[in-house]
Amino acid sequence: MKTMEKKGRLEIIAGCMFSGKTKMISQIISQEKKPKKCYCYKPDTDNRGGLNYISTNYGENILARVLPFNAPEEIFRDKEIFTLQKNGTIIIIDEVQFFSKTIVEVAQLLLKQGLDVVAAGLDLDFRGEPFGFMPQLMAAADKITKLTATCTVCGEKANRTQRIINGEPAHYNDPLILIGGSNKYEARCIKHHIVPGKPEIIVF
């Protein structure tokens, strides 16, 4: 009987800022024991905590390999990861929402190599709209973990990221990407998430 080759599993960790996505990555890493090994990657747009680290909003840093923005396929230059695939190597990709469309194909290729992939990122941008290619990744996932934070206004569960510029909510037409932490962003519930200039649906 022909032995079935192992196929990897895709897990998505999604949520707004301050919901604990990177903390969950840290927990996954700490739970893995040899012979399993974790390889962490992030885009070069995120320089919080230093270029070679995945950083939480609370100061915790995780050593990571940096990939050029829009080029997740650079993962395949890291030949070492394929030598350990039979032992269950895990590929962790943080801030996955920043990558281009090729991130979807890259994830599929890694899975076909027998590698497990954990991708973490914002599912909604500061406008409250789907961020990048997160919807496609979530549609292809074997497991999705949706995390929430605490709304800074009312204290209820928050699933949206509020961008604040000079003390005021950012306008809908502001640039999509602006790296920052608590100095630029807050967690908000849908009731208190404000986006001036956002087109509204007229209900008849």
Solvent accessible surface area in square Angstrom, and as a share of the most:
residue,aa,sasa,rsa
1,M,239,1.07
2,K,179,0.76
3,T,117,0.68
4,M,168,0.75
5,E,134,0.60
6,K,104,0.44
7,K,118,0.50
8,G,10,0.10
9,R,121,0.44
10,L,0,0.00
11,E,22,0.10
12,I,0,0.00
13,I,0,0.00
14,A,0,0.00
15,G,3,0.03
16,C,4,0.02
17,M,18,0.08
18,F,39,0.16
19,S,14,0.09
20,G,24,0.24
21,K,22,0.09
22,T,16,0.09
23,K,122,0.52
24,M,44,0.20
25,I,0,0.00
26,S,24,0.15
27,Q,85,0.38
28,I,24,0.12
29,I,52,0.26
30,S,75,0.48
31,Q,129,0.57
32,E,46,0.21
33,K,146,0.62
34,K,191,0.81
35,P,91,0.58
36,K,85,0.36
37,K,88,0.37
38,C,28,0.17
39,Y,2,0.01
40,C,9,0.06
41,Y,2,0.01
42,K,1,0.00
43,P,0,0.00
44,D,59,0.31
45,T,37,0.21
46,D,3,0.01
47,N,95,0.49
48,R,52,0.19
49,G,45,0.43
50,G,34,0.33
51,L,94,0.47
52,N,80,0.41
53,Y,87,0.33
54,I,1,0.00
55,S,10,0.07
56,T,16,0.09
57,N,56,0.29
58,Y,168,0.64
59,G,58,0.56
60,E,76,0.34
61,N,74,0.38
62,I,22,0.11
63,L,127,0.63
64,A,9,0.07
65,R,95,0.35
66,V,42,0.24
67,L,8,0.04
68,P,61,0.38
69,F,74,0.31
70,N,75,0.38
71,A,20,0.15
72,P,0,0.00
73,E,76,0.34
74,E,45,0.20
75,I,0,0.00
76,F,48,0.20
77,R,187,0.68
78,D,27,0.14
79,K,143,0.61
80,E,79,0.36
81,I,0,0.00
82,F,50,0.21
83,T,106,0.61
84,L,47,0.23
85,Q,47,0.21
86,K,186,0.79
87,N,66,0.34
88,G,5,0.05
89,T,1,0.01
90,I,12,0.06
91,I,0,0.00
92,I,0,0.00
93,I,1,0.01
94,D,4,0.02
95,E,19,0.08
96,V,2,0.01
97,Q,4,0.02
98,F,20,0.09
99,F,6,0.02
100,S,31,0.20
101,K,140,0.59
102,T,54,0.32
103,I,2,0.01
104,V,32,0.19
105,E,106,0.47
106,V,4,0.02
107,A,2,0.02
108,Q,62,0.28
109,L,74,0.37
110,L,0,0.00
111,L,19,0.10
112,K,136,0.57
113,Q,82,0.36
114,G,5,0.05
115,L,0,0.00
116,D,27,0.14
117,V,1,0.01
118,V,8,0.05
119,A,2,0.01
120,A,0,0.00
121,G,0,0.00
122,L,17,0.08
123,D,14,0.07
124,L,35,0.17
125,D,6,0.03
126,F,9,0.04
127,R,48,0.18
128,G,12,0.12
129,E,52,0.23
130,P,87,0.55
131,F,11,0.04
132,G,40,0.38
133,F,57,0.24
134,M,1,0.00
135,P,58,0.36
136,Q,84,0.37
137,L,3,0.01
138,M,39,0.18
139,A,92,0.71
140,A,43,0.33
141,A,23,0.18
142,D,84,0.43
143,K,96,0.41
144,I,77,0.39
145,T,28,0.16
146,K,117,0.49
147,L,39,0.19
148,T,64,0.37
149,A,13,0.10
150,T,87,0.51
151,C,3,0.02
152,T,82,0.47
153,V,82,0.47
154,C,58,0.35
155,G,48,0.46
156,E,115,0.51
157,K,158,0.67
158,A,0,0.00
159,N,63,0.32
160,R,44,0.16
161,T,3,0.01
162,Q,2,0.01
163,R,5,0.02
164,I,31,0.16
165,I,65,0.33
166,N,150,0.77
167,G,61,0.58
168,E,110,0.49
169,P,33,0.21
170,A,3,0.03
171,H,77,0.34
172,Y,40,0.15
173,N,115,0.59
174,D,42,0.22
175,P,99,0.62
176,L,66,0.33
177,I,63,0.32
178,L,63,0.31
179,I,48,0.24
180,G,12,0.11
181,G,14,0.14
182,S,94,0.60
183,N,114,0.58
184,K,56,0.24
185,Y,15,0.06
186,E,53,0.24
187,A,2,0.02
188,R,24,0.09
189,C,15,0.09
190,I,121,0.62
191,K,165,0.70
192,H,43,0.19
193,H,26,0.12
194,I,88,0.45
195,V,20,0.12
196,P,54,0.34
197,G,51,0.49
198,K,72,0.31
199,P,96,0.60
200,E,153,0.69
201,I,161,0.82
202,I,132,0.67
203,V,133,0.77
204,F,225,0.94
